[in-house]
Amino acid sequence: MTTVDAEVRAYATGPVGSVDRLIALHARAVPDQPAVIDAEACIIWADFDARIDRVAASLQRDGVAPRDTVAICALSRIDYVVVFIAAVRVGAAVAPLSPSSTPDQLLAMIVDSGASHLFVDAVVGAALVPVLGSLTVRVIGFDAEAPGASINGWLAPSGSRPTPVAVDPAAAFNIIYSSGTTGTPKGIVQSFAMRWPHNHLTDPPGHGRDAVMLLSTPLYSNTTLVALFPTLAGGGTVVLMPKFDARGFLELSAAHRATHAMLVPVQYRRLLAVPDFDAFDLTAYRMKFATSAPFAAELKAEVLRRWPGGLIEYYGMTEGGGSCALLAHEHPDKLHTVGKAMPGHDLRVIGPNGDFAPAGVAGEVVGRSGAMMTGYHNAPAKTAEAEWFSPAGDRYIRTGDIASVDADGFFTLIGRAKDMIISGGFNVYPVDIEAVLKDHPAVDEAAVIGVPSADWGETPVAFVTLRGAMEPEALRLWANAKLGKMQRISAVEVVEELPRSAIGKILKRELVERWRVASGC
């Protein structure tokens, strides 16, 4: 073991630290190895760390100090990662924002975050034109066509380095704005103490210097960050896709000999549907990860059958709390579950009276661990709603998910509490109806919502995409013959595609609104 390797091990296994320190150490150890690759360029570790230093020095020159905030809104690129790490290096929090947000949403998030600087690309810059006059932040563009100062002109001279700052475990590392599938974006504050354990979550699958992580989900998503940071912390190579497309992903996998990938379930489905999927050389893969949305057991089985390497599904929230991991390649008989609580994570099911439910009994999932959000930014009431305290006074984070735990400790998700339909006084879970619909050979995907009913209070309505010809009414009758009386669907709507977030979550609020407008309710 080299002296630098010993420093890496000592720092990584020590008290709360920051990934930027590990990056500096890897830059000394493997200066000429690729650190980050995007659609336009490749940057080696020595240059990566040096550019981080220049951005960090520039931020400090502008007055950015620990506990300040820097915002980024752009598609994935090398400089996105550079700016993120540079802000962390000076003790500032990063607010990574979704480029698909409306100008008004972006303005609201920038103001809420308190950011002093906003880094944008040309596409986002153009979208921001209507609200640029309302921004008081310093805007810096990644592209020549972007508004504000050009990043290369703004940078401190080559060789500049920031004044070192000590890591404050309680300080915000990032503020991730997540509306999930409902409601207004909330700023989830993750501290340095919360983010630090994430650098070790996936060490066993081999996040070392020979790892090549292909990332096709956006960098504003925690889904991506929990794969990005462990790879950088381990000294591996990150390959960024600005925008996912199935064939392009497979081509990049083969070209870069990717060993790891983080994907959401809908991406796995689209990849396996590529007609010549099996012709691509994916033999370098050691491990693939999935999170953020329900992952059907049959799809997991197909991934294991057709794609080399292991498969790990993570279940958890950006807010933190407790997380599960399913090592699908080791537990082929548990593919219907999301796995067991990870080491150091206390994940429980609570009943309606706030008691811990026994095995096999459904209830809301709550969790606690060393990785828990500080709270929602500037929203103490929403923070309180997300918290649950045990009779012993221990703080847990509520997931809003309904699940049960089997005798082996594996969690099976039943549905979202907020999606639950109360029909005739009975609790109806959309996931059960969706599973029946997807059993029909003509159905590709299904999403069920509850709509108002004069007779029942609420009644289920299904939206489906088809892979074959099928009349909606015939599908409704077919499904209802297999469903219980209170589960029966009142209508089936065939759509070309289901609305999704950038990380693949079905946006049921959009389906509810579509139904409301169409029905005039």
N, C-alpha and C positions, 0 to 999 in steps of 0.2 A: 504494500500500500504506500503510495506517495504521500509526501507531507501535505499536499493540497487535498488529497482524498481523505486523509485523516481529519483535516479541518472541516471538510464537507460533512463527514459522519458526525463529528462532535457538534457542529452547529445544528444539523438536522435533527439530532436526537436530544438537543438541549432544551432550555426554556423557550417560551414563545419568541419566535423570530420573524423574519420576513423573507419571502422568496427572492427578493432582489439581492440579498447577501449571498445566497447560494448561486445565483447567476454570476456574480462577480468571481466566485471561486471556480466555477466551471470554465469561465473565460480564461483563467490562468492555466487550468489543467488541459483543456482541449481547445486552444485558441483558433485552430483552423477548421474545426468541424462545423457543419451547418447547424445553426441554431433555429432559425425560422425561415420558411420558404413560403412565398405567396405566388400569386398568378404572374407577377412581374419580375421577381428577383429572389435571391437567396442571400442571407446575411450570416456570416460565420460568428462564432461565439465572441471572439475578440472585438469585432466591429459592433456586434450587438450590444455588448456591455459599454463600449465607448460611446455609442450613440445614446444609450440610456443616460450616461453621465452628462452628456451635453444638454439633453432635454431637462434633466434634473437641475443642472446649473442654471439653465435659462428660467425655469420656474422660480428658483430661489431669487434670481436677479429681479424678477417681476414682483417679488414680495410674497410668494406662496410659502406658507409655513405649516408645521404640523397642525393637524385638525382642520386645515382648509380643504376645499373640494375642487377637483378638476373634472369637467365633463367631456365625454367623447361620444360622437354620433357619426358613425361611418360603417361601411362594409369592412370585412376582415382584410387586414393588410399588415405588413411588418411594422409600420410606424404606429399602428393602433396598439400593438403589444408594447412597443418601445415607450410610448407615452404613458400607458397604464403602469408599467413597472417604474418609470421615472417618477411619477407622482407618488407612488408608494415609497420610493427611495428617499423622498424628502418628508415623509410622514403625512402626506395628504391623502384624503379619500378620493376614490374615483367613482364617478357616476356614469356608467356606460348606458347610453340611451338607444332606444330602438329607432332605426332609420325609417321604419314603416309608420311611425307615429305621425299624427297630423301636426301642422305648425303650432296650433294652439296647445296641443298636448305637450309638445317639446318645450314650448315657452313655459308652461306650468311646471314641468319637471326641472327645468334649468333654474327657475326662480326658487322652487322648493328646495333644491339641493344646495343653494347658496354658492354655486360654482363661480370661481373668479375667471376661469378660462374655459373655452369651448373649442374642441378640435373637431373639424368636420371635413368630409370629402366634398367633391363637386356636386354630387347628386343631392346630398342632404342640404348643402348650402343653397342650392336652387330652391328646394322646398321651403327653406326658412325665410326666403325673401319677404313674404307678407308680415313677418314679425321681427325682422332684423332691427327695425327702429325701436323696438321695445326691449331689446337686449342690452344689459349693462355689462355683460361679460366681455372679456377680450377674446375675439374669434380668431382662430388660427387654422389655415387650410392645409390639408394634406396634398391638394392638387393646385396647379396654377389657376384653374378655373374656379376654385372655391373662394368664398368671401373671406375677408380678413387678411392678416399677414400670412405670407407663405412660410411654411415651417422651416424651410432651409434658410430663408432670410432672417427668421426670428431666432434661430439657434445661436447659442454662444459659440465662440471660436473652437476649432478642433483642439482636442486635448483638455477642454474645460472639465472640471469635476465639481460636484456639489460639496457643500459643507456637510459632513456626516451628521445624522440625527439618530437618537436612540429610539428603539421600538417601544411604543406605548401599547401594551396589550389591550387596553380598554378603548383605544382610539379607533375610529372607523377606518377600515381597510377599503371598503367599497359600499356604495349605496345602489342597490339594484332595484329598479322600478319594475314591479311585476303586478300586472292586473290579473294574471292567471287567465281564467276563462270567464270571469265576471267582474264587473265593477270598474272603478277608476284606479289608475296606477297608484301603487303605494311604494314608498321608498323603504326597502328592507335594508337596515343597517347591519352590516357584518363587520365585526371588529377584527383586529389583527389576531386576537386570541381565538376567535371563531374560525378564521380562515387558515390559520397555521396547521391544524390537524389534517385539513384537506390535502396537504402536500404529501401525506403518507397513506391516504386511504387505499391507493392502488399500487403501493410498492410491491406487494407479493407477486402481482402479475408481470413484473419486470419493467418498471419505469426507470431504466438505467440509461447510460450513454449510448447504447445501441438501439434504443427505442425510437421508432418513427411514428408519431401520432398524427393521423389525418383528421382534421376538424372541418366539418362542413356546416355546423350550426353556428349562429351568430355570436360574436364576442360579448354582446350585452347580456347574454343568457348565462345563468349559473350552470346550466347543463354543460356549456362549453368550458367555463372557467374551472370546473372541478376536474377537467381533463387537461386543460392547458397548464395550470400551475404545477401539478405533479410531474408532468413531462419536463418542464423547465427546471423544477427542483431537482430532478434526477439527471439533468444534463443531456437529455435526449433532443431529438429534432421534431419541430412542429411544422406540419404542412397545412396551410390555410386555403380553404376554398371560399371565395367571396360569396358565392351563391351555389347551393346544391343542385346538381343534376346527376341522375343515376349513372349514366354512361361515363360522364366526366369523373365521377368518384371512382369508378372501377378502373378507369385508365390511369388516374393518379396513384391508386393503390398499387397497381402493377409497376408503374414507372419508378416510384420511390421505394418500392419494396416495403410498404407500410406494415408495421408490426402491431399497431393499435389503432382503434377508432372509437369515437363516441358518436352514437347515432340515436335518433328517436325512432320509435316503432314504425311510423309511417315510412321512414326512409328505408328501413330494412325491407318493408313490403315492396317498395318501388324498385329497390335494387334487385331483389330476387325475381321480380317480374321482367327484368331485361332479358330479351329472348336468348342472347348468347352469354348469359351470366357465367355459366360453367366453363366458358372458354378463356376467361380472364385468369391470370396467374395470381392467386391470392395466398400462395403457400407460405409467404413470409409472416402472415398474421399469427400472433401469439394470443392476443386477447381482444375481444370487442366488448363494448359497454353499451348499455341502454338505460334511459331514464325518461322522466317528464310526462309520460302518457301510458295508458294501459297497453300491455304487451301480451297479445293472445298466445296461449300455450302452443297452439298449432304452428304459429309463426316462429316461436322460439325453437321448436323442434325442427322446423325446416332450415333455420339458420345453422343449427348444430349439424344437420345432415349434409348441407351443401357448402358450408364455408369453413375452411380450416381454422383451427385455434379455438380457444374457449370463449364463453359468453357469460358476462356478469350483468345482471339487472340490478340497478340501484333504485330503491324507493325512499323518497324523502322530500323535503321542502327547501326552497331557498331560505325560508325563515329558520331552518335548522330544527333542532329538537332531536328526535330519534330517527335513525335511518336503518333500512334493511338492505341486505345484499343476498341475491340468489345466484350462486355459482351453478348456472344451468347445466354445464358440462359434467358437474359432479352429482347433480340431483335431477336426473331426467324424469323421476317420478313426482317431482314437485313443480313442474313447469306452470301449473295453474296458480302458483303462489308468487309473492314478491320476495320470498326468502325469509331469513331470520334476522333479528336485531344484530347490528354489527357490534364488535367488541367495544365496551365502554358506553354503549347506547342502551338506554332504558326505554323500551317501547311498550306501551300498554293499551289495552282496550277498556274503555270505561262505559258503564251503563248509564241509563237516563238519570239515575240518582247520584251519579258521581262516584260510584263504587268501581273498583277494578273487576272486570268481568272474568269469569272462569273460561278455560279453554272450550272452544266450540260455540261460545255465545257471542253474537254480533254486538258491536258498539263502536263509538268513535275512537279513532286512534290518537293517542297523545304520546309525546316523546320528550326525553331530555338527554343531554349529553354535554360534552365540552364544546360542542359546535351549536350554539344557539344565538339567534339574532339579538342585538341590543334592544331592538324594537323597530317600529315603523317611524320613519323620519317625520318629525313635527306632527305626530298623530298619536298622542298618548291613549286616547279612547280606543282607537283601533288596535293598539298594542295590547291593551287590557282584554279586548275581545279575543285575541289570539292566544292568550295565556290561560292555563288551568293549573290550579294548585292542589296538590294531594292533601289528604287529611294531615299528613306530617309536615305540610308547608313547603314541599319541594315544587319548584317551578317547572312546568311542562309547556310545550307548544302544541296547540290543537292543530290537527291536520284537516279536519272537516271531512275525512274519509271514514266510511263505515267498513269494518273488517272483522274477521274472526281469526283466532289463533288455534292451530291444531296441537295435538299432544306432543309433537316434535318441535314446537316453537315457530313454525312457519306461518306467516300471515297471508290470508286470502282476502283480497279486496272485494267488497260487495258493491260499493258505489259511493257517490258523494252525498253527504248529508243535505247539501243545498239543492241537489238534483232530485232528491227523493220526492216521489209523487204520493200525495195522500188522496186516495180515491175511495169514497164511501167509508172513510174512517180507517182504511187499511194502508199500511206503508207499502209502496210499490217501488222497487229499485229498477231504474232504467237498464242497468247492465244486464239484468236477467232477461229482459225483453230483447235487448240487442243481441244477446247470445243466441236466442231462438231464431231471430231474423237471419243472422249470419250463417245459420245451418242450412239455409236454402241455397241451392247451387247457383241461382241467378243473382244472389246478393253479394256485392263486394264489401261494402261498409254500411253500418247502420248507426244512427244516433236517435235516441228517444227523449222527448221532452214532455213535461206536463203542461196542459193548457186548461183554462177554466171550463167547467162543466156545470150546467144548472142542476143536473141530476146527481152528480157524484162529487162535486167540489172541484176535482181535477180529473182529467182523463189523459191517457198516454197517446201521443202522436209520434209517428216514426218518419224520419227522413232517411232515405237509402240511396246508395249508388249501386248500379247494376253492372254485372259482367255478361248478362244475357237478357233476352227479352222476357218481360214479365209485367202483367197488368197490375197496377197498384192495388186494386180491389181484390184481385185473386191472391196477391201476397198477404193482404190483411186477413182474409179468411183462412188462409193456410196457417198463418202464425197464431191466430186466435184459437184455432183448433188444438194447438199445443200449449196454450197459455192458461193460467188460472183465470177464474171469472173476473177478479179485480185487476188483472194485468192486461186485459184485452185492449187492443189498439182501436182507437176510434177513426183513425185516418192514416194513410201512408202517402207520403210525398216523395216522388222520384226526382233527384237532383243530379246534375252532372258531377259535382264534387261537394264535399262537406267543408264549411268554412273552418280554417285552421289558423292558429298562431304560427309564428316563424319557427317554433320548435315542435310543431305537430299536434298541439292540443286542439281538440274540436271545440269550437267556440259556440257553445249551446245558447249563449245569450243572443247571438245573431239569428239562430234558428227560431228562438222565441219571438224576436222582433219581426222576423219574416212572416211567421204565422199570425202575429197580431195585426200586421198591416194587411195581409191577404184576407183575414177573416173580419176585419173591421172592428175587432174587440179592443 
